[in-house]
Amino acid sequence: MHDIKWIREEPEGLIDALVRRGTPEPEARSLVSSLLALDERRRAGIVKLEELQARRNAASKEIGAAKKAGDNARAEALMAEVNGFKTEIPAIEEAVKAAEAELNDTLAAIPNAPLAEVPFGKDEHDNVPFDAPSHAEIEGSALAMPAIRNYAFAPKQHFEIGEALGWMDFEAAAKLSGARFVVLKSQLARLERAIGQFFIDTHTEQHGYTEVAPPVLVKDEAMFGTAQLPKFREDQFGVTQLLGKEDVDAEIELQVQAVLQRVQEDIDAGKSELAIPRVRQVIEDNVRVHFEMTRGQLSSVRSLWLIPTAEVPLTNLVAQSILAEDELPLRFTALTNCFRAEAGAAGRDTRGMIRQHQFNKVEMVAITAPEKSLEEQERMLACAQAVLKKLGLHHRVVTLCTGDMGFASARTFDIEVWLPGQNAYREISSVSTCSDFQARRMNARYRPKDSKGPRFVHTLNGSGVAVGRAMVAILETYQNEDGSVTVPDALVPYMGGRTRIAAN
């Protein structure tokens, strides 16, 4: 989400960002004008509210003075004035809340601003090749780019190979779940498991990432934080759960603890009066009473989302927190199931495993200080390339143009792997820096050593890489004329020493 202060001070900056992303300039100017008008309405309401509250407090004090002086007429006039505030102040408070909600909703729908070095363009045809440098500290980064193999036969596509082996079954999956699912069996099921294990081991043992086993069901707030919601709701799978009394109790306790955490942040920021134990206990008691009174308003049904990528839970590990600068960078990785509705993919990649509703992926996430994010992005890219080089998979890297990059991204590198069966490059990883765009949505900050106040972190994410698409590339790259598939050397230990996959 964008900083309204930045928009207020540099409106042309947002206009330029929107135009570079493909918004017509008149539309961009109109949007920014409406944002500034909302902001002005909200700020004017806050000023008016503060003035009325100050006058109410002053009038309340004057009532006592007037009574003490025996000026009953003045006291009654002041009491009438104070009574008037009882309706006027709540009305203005509601107007401020409405303006703030409208402003936040509008800001939430605006994409991130592309970095200056991102090439301008309309779609994938305008992406630009990127000569990614090697990183000496990344194991495998300095390996030579694997060559494109030549075949003495017409190479097949992965689904032809898998179905001929008898271990890739789309019909069984359709019977169970519908289109865009697959059932893998025998050595192909083991190959998929081996690929994911190889990726996660490499990133944790050689690339400095911490492995995380996160939930794959998350709340609205997590999906909002990484910007899947509200704009991309139709691309997600949601689930619902009926809540019992224990579930409602747990939900109330979570809300109470969230408020108390903010109180603790105020204490840490120097609001010493809150640090008095008696004061803090009164606050806690009142908070608990408040949320208990809302018990009846809590829904008996809880909605959760299946994650489209482990970026969602991994990035949200730092939501609503203030980190110490010494803790950065944080590097997380996870191998999870991912779920995508693929709402805009009708008619595309209808055969095979390229575009599935459910798939496995290894995700990398980094949390950094702002000045380190671009360096960290190239490091993350090197990690993703390293696992592909170790597998002997030829690929290329492109910088996505402004018209092809994701909603939350400030700059994205795509890795495209060569698929001999398709005679084409296909995306296998996207590595993005989101600047402070996600951090603002999830209120993730750090406290610099040389600064009094906290700053927003920068968040980065990248596939390390998609397991299903890696298997597609392996099947097509290592296929043999007899229908068998050679196991890449790096995966042989994960395949129990097996060097070849063949029927029977």
C-alpha positions as CSV (number, residue, x, y, z in Angstrom):
1,M,0.0,0.0,0.0
2,H,1.2,3.5,-0.8
3,D,2.0,6.1,1.8
4,I,-0.6,8.9,1.5
5,K,2.0,11.4,2.8
6,W,4.2,10.6,-0.2
7,I,1.2,11.0,-2.5
8,R,0.3,14.3,-0.9
9,E,3.9,15.6,-1.3
10,E,4.7,14.0,-4.7
11,P,1.4,13.4,-6.5
12,E,3.3,13.3,-9.9
13,G,5.2,10.3,-8.6
14,L,2.1,8.1,-8.3
15,I,0.7,9.5,-11.5
16,D,3.9,8.5,-13.3
17,A,3.9,5.0,-11.7
18,L,0.3,4.4,-12.8
19,V,1.0,5.6,-16.3
20,R,4.1,3.3,-16.6
21,R,1.9,0.4,-15.5
22,G,-0.6,1.1,-18.3
23,T,-3.2,3.4,-16.8
24,P,-4.2,6.2,-19.2
25,E,-2.8,9.5,-17.9
26,P,-6.2,11.3,-17.5
27,E,-7.5,8.3,-15.5
28,A,-4.3,8.3,-13.3
29,R,-4.7,12.1,-12.6
30,S,-8.4,11.6,-11.7
31,L,-7.5,8.8,-9.3
32,V,-4.8,10.8,-7.6
33,S,-7.1,13.9,-7.4
34,S,-9.8,11.8,-5.7
35,L,-7.2,10.3,-3.3
36,L,-6.1,13.8,-2.3
37,A,-9.7,15.0,-1.9
38,L,-10.4,12.0,0.4
39,D,-7.3,12.7,2.3
40,E,-8.2,16.4,2.7
41,R,-11.7,15.5,3.9
42,R,-10.3,13.1,6.4
43,R,-7.7,15.5,7.7
44,A,-10.2,18.4,7.9
45,G,-12.5,16.1,9.9
46,I,-9.7,15.2,12.3
47,V,-8.9,18.9,12.8
48,K,-12.5,19.8,13.5
49,L,-12.8,16.8,15.8
50,E,-9.8,17.9,17.8
51,E,-11.1,21.4,18.0
52,L,-14.5,20.2,19.3
53,Q,-13.0,17.9,21.8
54,A,-10.7,20.7,23.1
55,R,-13.7,23.0,23.4
56,R,-15.7,20.3,25.2
57,N,-13.0,19.8,27.7
58,A,-12.5,23.5,28.2
59,A,-16.3,24.1,28.6
60,S,-16.5,21.3,31.1
61,K,-13.9,23.0,33.3
62,E,-15.7,26.4,32.8
63,I,-18.9,24.9,34.2
64,G,-17.3,24.2,37.5
65,A,-15.8,27.7,37.6
66,A,-19.2,29.3,36.7
67,K,-21.0,27.4,39.4
68,K,-18.3,28.3,41.9
69,A,-18.7,31.9,41.0
70,G,-22.5,31.7,41.4
71,D,-23.1,32.4,37.7
72,N,-25.8,29.9,37.1
73,A,-26.9,31.3,33.8
74,R,-23.4,30.9,32.4
75,A,-23.2,27.4,33.8
76,E,-26.5,26.4,32.2
77,A,-25.3,27.8,28.8
78,L,-22.1,25.9,29.1
79,M,-23.9,22.7,29.9
80,A,-26.1,23.1,26.9
81,E,-23.0,23.6,24.8
82,V,-21.4,20.4,26.2
83,N,-24.7,18.5,25.6
84,G,-24.6,19.6,22.0
85,F,-21.2,18.0,21.6
86,K,-22.7,14.6,22.4
87,T,-24.3,14.4,19.0
88,E,-21.9,16.6,17.0
89,I,-18.6,14.8,18.0
90,P,-19.9,11.3,17.2
91,A,-21.2,12.5,13.9
92,I,-17.8,13.9,12.9
93,E,-16.1,10.8,14.2
94,E,-18.2,8.6,11.9
95,A,-17.5,11.0,9.0
96,V,-13.7,10.7,9.7
97,K,-14.0,6.9,9.9
98,A,-15.9,6.7,6.6
99,A,-13.4,8.9,4.8
100,E,-10.5,6.9,6.2
101,A,-12.1,3.6,5.2
102,E,-12.8,4.9,1.7
103,L,-9.2,6.2,1.4
104,N,-7.7,2.9,2.6
105,D,-9.9,0.9,0.3
106,T,-8.8,3.0,-2.7
107,L,-5.2,2.8,-1.7
108,A,-5.4,-1.0,-1.3
109,A,-6.5,-1.3,-5.0
110,I,-3.5,0.6,-6.4
111,P,-0.5,-1.4,-7.5
112,N,3.1,-0.9,-6.4
113,A,5.2,1.7,-8.1
114,P,7.8,0.2,-10.5
115,L,11.4,1.0,-9.8
116,A,13.0,3.5,-12.2
117,E,15.2,0.8,-13.8
118,V,12.2,-1.5,-14.7
119,P,11.7,-1.4,-18.5
120,F,8.5,0.2,-19.8
121,G,6.3,-2.2,-21.7
122,K,2.8,-3.6,-22.3
123,D,3.1,-7.3,-21.9
124,E,5.5,-10.3,-21.9
125,H,6.8,-9.4,-25.3
126,D,8.4,-6.3,-23.9
127,N,10.4,-8.1,-21.2
128,V,14.1,-7.6,-21.3
129,P,16.9,-10.3,-21.0
130,F,18.9,-10.0,-17.8
131,D,22.5,-11.1,-17.5
132,A,22.4,-12.3,-13.9
133,P,25.8,-12.1,-12.2
134,S,27.1,-15.1,-10.2
135,H,27.4,-14.9,-6.5
136,A,30.5,-16.5,-5.0
137,E,28.9,-17.1,-1.7
138,I,26.0,-19.0,-3.3
139,E,26.8,-22.7,-3.8
140,G,26.1,-23.6,-7.4
141,S,25.8,-20.0,-8.6
142,A,29.1,-20.0,-10.5
143,L,28.3,-23.2,-12.4
144,A,28.1,-22.8,-16.2
145,M,24.7,-22.5,-17.8
146,P,23.6,-26.0,-18.9
147,A,23.5,-26.3,-22.7
148,I,20.3,-27.1,-24.7
149,R,20.4,-30.8,-25.5
150,N,20.2,-32.1,-29.0
151,Y,18.0,-35.2,-29.7
152,A,18.2,-37.9,-32.4
153,F,14.4,-38.1,-32.1
154,A,11.5,-35.8,-31.8
155,P,11.3,-34.9,-28.1
156,K,7.9,-35.5,-26.4
157,Q,6.0,-33.3,-24.0
158,H,6.0,-34.2,-20.3
159,F,2.4,-35.5,-20.2
160,E,3.1,-37.8,-23.2
161,I,6.1,-39.2,-21.3
162,G,4.3,-39.5,-18.0
163,E,1.2,-41.2,-19.4
164,A,3.3,-43.6,-21.5
165,L,5.1,-44.6,-18.3
166,G,1.7,-45.2,-16.7
167,W,2.4,-43.0,-13.7
168,M,0.8,-39.6,-14.6
169,D,-2.9,-40.0,-14.5
170,F,-5.1,-37.0,-15.3
171,E,-8.3,-39.0,-15.8
172,A,-8.1,-40.3,-12.2
173,A,-7.5,-36.8,-10.9
174,A,-10.5,-35.5,-12.9
175,K,-12.7,-38.2,-11.4
176,L,-11.6,-37.1,-7.9
177,S,-11.3,-33.3,-8.2
178,G,-12.1,-32.1,-11.8
179,A,-9.8,-30.4,-14.3
180,R,-6.3,-29.1,-13.6
181,F,-5.3,-31.8,-11.1
182,V,-3.0,-34.8,-11.5
183,V,-2.4,-38.1,-9.8
184,L,1.3,-39.1,-9.8
185,K,2.2,-42.7,-9.0
186,S,5.3,-44.9,-8.4
187,Q,8.6,-43.4,-9.5
188,L,7.0,-40.1,-10.7
189,A,5.5,-39.6,-7.2
190,R,8.9,-40.3,-5.8
191,L,10.6,-37.9,-8.3
192,E,8.3,-35.1,-7.3
193,R,9.1,-35.7,-3.6
194,A,12.9,-35.9,-4.5
195,I,12.8,-32.6,-6.3
196,G,11.2,-30.7,-3.5
197,Q,13.5,-32.3,-0.9
198,F,16.6,-31.4,-3.1
199,F,15.4,-27.8,-3.3
200,I,14.7,-27.3,0.4
201,D,17.9,-29.0,1.4
202,T,20.0,-26.8,-0.9
203,H,18.4,-23.6,0.2
204,T,18.7,-24.4,3.9
205,E,22.1,-26.1,4.0
206,Q,23.9,-24.0,1.3
207,H,22.0,-20.8,0.8
208,G,21.4,-19.6,4.4
209,Y,17.6,-19.9,4.5
210,T,15.7,-21.1,7.6
211,E,13.1,-23.8,6.8
212,V,9.6,-23.1,8.0
213,A,6.6,-25.5,8.0
214,P,3.7,-22.9,7.9
215,P,-0.1,-23.3,7.9
216,V,-1.6,-23.5,4.4
217,L,-4.8,-22.0,5.7
218,V,-4.6,-18.3,6.5
219,K,-6.9,-15.5,7.5
220,D,-8.1,-12.4,5.5
221,E,-5.4,-10.3,7.1
222,A,-2.6,-12.4,5.9
223,M,-3.9,-12.4,2.3
224,F,-4.4,-8.7,2.5
225,G,-0.8,-8.2,3.8
226,T,0.8,-9.8,0.8
227,A,-1.8,-8.2,-1.6
228,Q,-3.8,-11.2,-2.8
229,L,-6.8,-9.5,-1.3
230,P,-9.0,-7.7,-2.1
231,K,-8.0,-7.4,-5.8
232,F,-7.4,-11.1,-6.6
233,R,-10.1,-12.7,-4.6
234,E,-11.5,-14.7,-7.6
235,D,-8.1,-16.3,-8.0
236,Q,-8.2,-17.9,-4.6
237,F,-9.7,-21.0,-3.0
238,G,-11.5,-20.4,0.3
239,V,-12.8,-22.7,3.0
240,T,-15.3,-22.3,5.8
241,Q,-15.4,-23.7,9.3
242,L,-18.2,-23.9,11.8
243,L,-17.1,-22.4,15.2
244,G,-17.8,-23.9,18.6
245,K,-17.5,-22.1,22.0
246,E,-13.8,-22.9,22.3
247,D,-13.1,-21.5,18.9
248,V,-14.9,-18.2,19.8
249,D,-13.0,-18.1,23.1
250,A,-9.7,-18.5,21.2
251,E,-10.7,-15.7,18.8
252,I,-11.5,-13.3,21.6
253,E,-8.2,-14.1,23.3
254,L,-6.3,-13.4,20.0
255,Q,-8.0,-10.0,19.7
256,V,-7.2,-9.1,23.4
257,Q,-3.6,-10.0,22.9
258,A,-3.3,-8.0,19.7
259,V,-4.5,-4.9,21.7
260,L,-2.2,-5.6,24.6
261,Q,0.7,-5.9,22.1
262,R,0.0,-2.4,20.8
263,V,0.0,-1.2,24.4
264,Q,3.4,-2.8,25.0
265,E,4.7,-1.1,21.8
266,D,3.5,2.3,23.3
267,I,5.4,1.4,26.5
268,D,8.5,0.6,24.5
269,A,8.1,3.9,22.7
270,G,8.4,5.8,26.0
271,K,4.8,6.2,27.1
272,S,5.8,5.5,30.7
273,E,2.4,6.1,32.3
274,L,1.2,2.8,30.6
275,A,4.1,0.9,32.3
276,I,2.5,1.3,35.7
277,P,1.2,-2.2,36.5
278,R,-2.1,-1.0,37.9
279,V,-2.8,1.1,34.8
280,R,-1.9,-1.8,32.5
281,Q,-4.2,-4.1,34.4
282,V,-7.1,-1.7,34.2
283,I,-6.5,-1.5,30.4
284,E,-6.4,-5.3,30.1
285,D,-9.6,-5.7,32.1
286,N,-11.4,-3.1,30.0
287,V,-10.2,-4.7,26.8
288,R,-11.5,-8.1,27.9
289,V,-14.9,-6.7,28.9
290,H,-15.1,-5.0,25.5
291,F,-14.4,-8.1,23.5
292,E,-16.7,-10.3,25.7
293,M,-19.5,-7.8,24.9
294,T,-18.9,-8.5,21.2
295,R,-19.1,-12.3,21.6
296,G,-22.6,-12.4,20.2
297,Q,-21.5,-10.5,17.1
298,L,-18.8,-13.0,16.2
299,S,-19.8,-15.2,13.3
300,S,-20.4,-18.8,13.9
301,V,-18.6,-19.5,10.6
302,R,-14.9,-18.7,10.1
303,S,-13.5,-18.2,6.5
304,L,-10.0,-19.1,5.7
305,W,-8.0,-19.2,2.5
306,L,-5.8,-21.9,1.0
307,I,-2.5,-20.3,0.2
308,P,-1.6,-19.6,-3.4
309,T,2.1,-19.5,-2.4
310,A,4.0,-19.9,0.8
311,E,4.9,-16.2,0.3
312,V,1.7,-15.5,2.2
313,P,2.5,-17.2,5.6
314,L,6.3,-16.6,5.4
315,T,6.0,-12.9,4.8
316,N,3.3,-12.5,7.4
317,L,5.6,-14.0,10.1
318,V,6.8,-10.4,10.6
319,A,3.3,-8.7,10.4
320,Q,2.4,-6.3,13.2
321,S,6.0,-6.4,14.5
322,I,9.0,-4.2,15.1
323,L,12.3,-5.9,14.4
324,A,15.8,-4.9,15.6
325,E,18.1,-3.9,12.8
326,D,20.5,-6.7,13.9
327,E,17.9,-9.3,13.1
328,L,17.9,-8.4,9.4
329,P,18.0,-9.9,6.9
330,L,15.6,-12.7,7.7
331,R,15.5,-15.5,5.1
332,F,12.7,-18.1,5.2
333,T,12.0,-21.0,2.9
334,A,9.1,-23.6,2.8
335,L,8.0,-26.5,0.7
336,T,4.2,-26.4,0.6
337,N,1.1,-27.3,-1.3
338,C,-0.2,-24.2,-3.2
339,F,-3.7,-23.7,-4.5
340,R,-4.8,-21.3,-7.3
341,A,-8.2,-21.0,-9.0
342,E,-6.5,-19.9,-12.2
343,A,-9.6,-17.7,-12.9
344,G,-8.0,-16.0,-15.9
345,A,-6.4,-19.1,-17.5
346,A,-9.4,-20.5,-19.4
347,G,-8.1,-22.4,-22.5
348,R,-4.4,-22.0,-21.5
349,D,-2.3,-25.1,-20.8
350,T,-5.3,-27.4,-20.5
351,R,-3.1,-30.5,-20.9
352,G,-0.4,-31.5,-18.5
353,M,1.1,-30.1,-15.3
354,I,2.0,-26.6,-16.3
355,R,-1.1,-24.9,-14.9
356,Q,-2.7,-26.8,-12.0
357,H,-5.1,-25.9,-9.2
358,Q,-2.9,-27.7,-6.7
359,F,0.9,-27.9,-6.9
360,N,4.0,-28.1,-4.7
361,K,6.4,-25.2,-4.6
362,V,9.5,-24.2,-2.6
363,E,9.3,-20.5,-1.8
364,M,12.0,-18.1,-0.6
365,V,11.2,-15.0,1.4
366,A,13.5,-12.3,2.7
367,I,12.9,-9.4,5.0
368,T,15.5,-6.6,4.7
369,A,16.4,-3.0,5.4
370,P,15.4,-0.8,2.5
371,E,19.0,-0.1,1.3
372,K,19.7,-3.8,1.0
373,S,16.6,-5.0,-0.9
374,L,18.0,-4.8,-4.5
375,E,21.2,-6.6,-3.4
376,E,19.0,-9.3,-1.7
377,Q,16.9,-9.7,-4.8
378,E,19.9,-10.6,-6.9
379,R,21.1,-12.9,-4.2
380,M,17.7,-14.7,-4.2
381,L,17.8,-14.9,-8.0
382,A,21.2,-16.6,-7.8
383,C,19.8,-19.1,-5.3
384,A,17.0,-20.1,-7.6
385,Q,19.3,-20.3,-10.6
386,A,21.7,-22.5,-8.6
387,V,19.3,-25.3,-8.1
388,L,18.4,-25.3,-11.8
389,K,22.1,-25.4,-12.8
390,K,22.7,-28.3,-10.4
391,L,19.9,-30.1,-12.2
392,G,21.4,-29.4,-15.6
393,L,18.3,-27.4,-16.7
394,H,18.9,-24.8,-19.3
395,H,17.2,-21.5,-18.6
396,R,17.2,-17.7,-19.1
397,V,16.4,-14.7,-17.0
398,V,14.3,-11.7,-18.0
399,T,13.4,-8.5,-16.2
400,L,9.6,-8.1,-16.4
401,C,8.4,-4.9,-18.0
402,T,6.0,-2.5,-16.2
403,G,3.0,-4.1,-18.0
404,D,3.8,-7.7,-17.1
405,M,4.9,-7.4,-13.4
406,G,2.8,-8.4,-10.5
407,F,0.5,-6.1,-8.5
408,A,2.8,-5.9,-5.4
409,S,6.1,-6.0,-7.2
410,A,8.5,-3.1,-7.6
411,R,10.9,-5.2,-9.8
412,T,10.6,-8.8,-10.9
413,F,13.1,-11.2,-12.5
414,D,11.5,-14.3,-14.2
415,I,13.5,-17.5,-14.7
416,E,12.3,-19.3,-17.8
417,V,13.3,-22.9,-18.2
418,W,13.8,-24.6,-21.7
419,L,11.2,-27.3,-22.4
420,P,12.4,-29.4,-25.4
421,G,8.9,-31.0,-25.9
422,Q,7.3,-27.6,-26.2
423,N,10.3,-26.1,-28.0
424,A,9.8,-23.1,-25.8
425,Y,10.9,-21.3,-22.6
426,R,8.4,-21.4,-19.8
427,E,8.4,-19.5,-16.5
428,I,9.6,-21.6,-13.5
429,S,10.4,-18.9,-11.0
430,S,9.6,-15.2,-10.3
431,V,11.9,-13.3,-7.9
432,S,10.5,-10.0,-6.8
433,T,11.2,-7.1,-4.4
434,C,8.1,-5.5,-3.2
435,S,9.9,-2.5,-1.5
436,D,7.8,-1.4,1.5
437,F,4.5,-2.1,-0.3
438,Q,3.6,-5.2,1.6
439,A,5.2,-4.0,4.8
440,R,2.8,-1.1,5.0
441,R,-0.2,-3.4,4.5
442,M,0.9,-5.7,7.3
443,N,2.6,-3.0,9.5
444,A,6.0,-4.8,9.5
445,R,8.8,-2.5,10.7
446,Y,12.3,-2.4,12.1
447,R,14.1,0.0,14.4
448,P,17.4,1.3,12.8
449,K,20.3,1.8,15.2
450,D,20.8,5.4,14.1
451,S,17.1,6.4,14.1
452,K,14.6,7.1,16.9
453,G,11.5,5.9,15.1
454,P,10.8,2.6,13.3
455,R,10.9,2.3,9.5
456,F,9.1,-0.2,7.3
457,V,11.1,-3.2,6.2
458,H,11.4,-4.3,2.6
459,T,9.9,-7.7,1.6
460,L,11.1,-10.0,-1.2
461,N,9.9,-13.3,-2.5
462,G,10.9,-15.9,-5.1
463,S,10.1,-19.4,-6.2
464,G,13.0,-21.7,-5.4
465,V,11.5,-23.3,-7.5
466,A,8.1,-24.6,-8.6
467,V,8.4,-28.4,-8.1
468,G,5.8,-29.4,-10.7
469,R,7.3,-27.3,-13.4
470,A,10.8,-28.5,-12.5
471,M,9.6,-32.1,-13.0
472,V,8.1,-31.1,-16.3
473,A,11.5,-29.7,-17.3
474,I,13.3,-32.8,-16.1
475,L,11.0,-35.2,-17.9
476,E,11.4,-33.3,-21.2
477,T,15.1,-32.6,-20.9
478,Y,16.2,-36.0,-19.7
479,Q,13.9,-38.1,-21.9
480,N,15.3,-41.0,-23.9
481,E,14.1,-42.4,-27.2
482,D,12.9,-45.6,-25.5
483,G,10.5,-43.6,-23.3
484,S,12.7,-43.8,-20.2
485,V,14.0,-40.8,-18.3
486,T,17.5,-40.4,-16.9
487,V,17.6,-39.1,-13.4
488,P,19.8,-36.0,-13.0
489,D,22.9,-36.7,-10.9
490,A,21.9,-34.3,-8.2
491,L,18.6,-36.3,-7.6
492,V,20.1,-39.8,-7.6
493,P,20.7,-39.8,-3.8
494,Y,17.0,-38.7,-3.3
495,M,15.8,-41.5,-5.6
496,G,17.4,-44.2,-3.6
497,G,20.3,-44.6,-6.0
498,R,18.0,-45.0,-9.1
499,T,19.6,-43.5,-12.2
500,R,16.8,-44.2,-14.7
501,I,13.0,-44.1,-14.6
502,A,11.4,-46.6,-16.9
503,A,8.1,-48.6,-17.1
504,N,8.3,-52.0,-15.3
